[in-house]
Amino acid sequence: MVTFKTDRPDNTMYIFKKLAVSLLFLVLVSACLFFLFVFPAIYVVVFILLLQGLIDTAATERLREISFDTKNRQVIFLHKTFWGSPAQKRLPFDRAVLLVKNAKPSRSGSRKYLTLCFFNSKTLFFEISNDKDGFSADTLRKIFRVAELIPLQMQ
């Protein structure tokens, strides 16, 4: 069994950083709207939209560990939401399809962001990325190489 663990097992600080950025944005928008004498109900709409974004961020399943169990021929995903307890999802090798998405190159020419999408036949099963899950680009490349060796069906 080959196992890869995230570099960021605790997403609390990540979510709080998103919260801080959202609150800063809310304060800036509120200040601009205040000086433009915009109707106060717009503040409620902006607040609700930001609150919805924060709830979506906290409710997103974040991968903590991925394992390739060659004995039972399945991929095991250990994931957690901000409020929930750790849970497992299992995907058999014969139904697993892997899609790799590369980000556009940065100004330095390197491709830092990589996303691996695991499908159960044609349905998205789990998506792993640098930003959301905290895996380094090197770890994501290693996961891809292991998936190639198994071999999982590629798209």
N, C-alpha and C positions, 0 to 999 in steps of 0.2 A: 504494500500500500504506500503510495506517494502522497504526502500531505504538504500543503502550502498554507501558511498563516499570514494574516494581514499585518502590516507594519503599524496599524492604528486600531488595536482591539477595543479601545474605549472611544466612542464617537461623541462623548459629551462635550468636549472642548470644540470640536468641529461644529456641532449644532449651536453652541453658544456664540461662536464666531459668526455664524450665519444670522443668528438673532441680533447680534450687535450691528452688523451691516444693515439689516432690515430696519432696525430702530433708527439708525443714523439716517437712512434714506427717508423714513417717515418724518423725522424732525426737519430735514431739509425741505421736503415737499410741503410740509405744514407751514414752515416759515415763508416759503415762496407764495403759497396760496393766501396766507394771512396778509402779506403785503399787497397782493392783488385784490384783496377784499372779495374773495370767492366765497360763495354760500357755504356755511359751516357743515352742511350735510355731506359735502364732498370728503371731509375728514373721516367720517364714519365709513364711507365706501373704501377709501385708501386703507384705513385700519383693518377692515374686514379682509381685503385682498392680501395684505401682509400677514395677517393671522392665518389665513388659509395656506399661504406659502410655508409658514413655519410648521403648521400641523403636518403638511405633506412631507416636509423635510424630516420631521421626527418619526413619521410613520413608515418611512421607506425602509425596506429590508436591507440590511447591510451585512455583507458576507464577512465572517470572521475566519473561516477556514474552509478549504476545499481539499477533498481527498479523492484519489483515483484508486478504487478497490478492485484490483485485477482478479482477485479470487472470486468475488461475487459479481464481477463485471458491471460495476456501477460507479457513478460519480456521486459523492456525498457532499452536500453543501451545508455547512453549519452557519446559520444566520441569526440575526437579532434585530429587532426594532428598538427605538429609544425607550419605549415603555415596556416592551415585552421581554420574555425570558428567551434564552437561546433555544432554537429549534433546528431540526434537520429536514432536508429535502433530499430525496434520492432519485437519480436519473439513470436508468439502465443504459449501458453502452450501445445496445442495438437500436435504441430510439433517440440517442443523443445526436444533435447536429450543432456544430460550432461555427459561429460567424465572427470574424475578426474585423473590427473597425479601427482604422488608424486616424488620428487627428491630423489636421493640416500641419505642415512643418512650421516650427517657430522661426523667429528671425535669425536664430543661430543655425538653422538648418536641421536641427534634431527633431525627432518625433517623440515628444515626451508622453503624450496621452494616448492610451490604447484602451479599447473596450472589447471584452470578450462576451459574446452573447450565446448562451446555451439554450437550445430549443429542444422541446420534447416533440419530435416529429416537426410540426410546423408552428407550434405554439411557443412563445417566449417563456422559458422556464426560469432563467436567472441571468442577470446582466452584471458583469464585474468590470469596474473601472477604477482608475487611479483616484479620482476625486471622491467618488461616492464611498468606496470601500477601503481606501487607504493602502492598496497593494502598489508596490513600486512597479515601474515599467519593466524592470528586469524580471521581477517575479511573474508578471503577466506573460512575458515572453517564455519563461520556463514552463508555465502552465500550458501554453500553446504547444510547446515542443513535446511535452508529455502526452497531450491529447493527440498529436500527430503520430506518436509511437504506438499508441494503443491499438489501432487507429480509430478515432472518432470520425464520423462523416463531417466533411467541411463544406461550407457554403461560400 
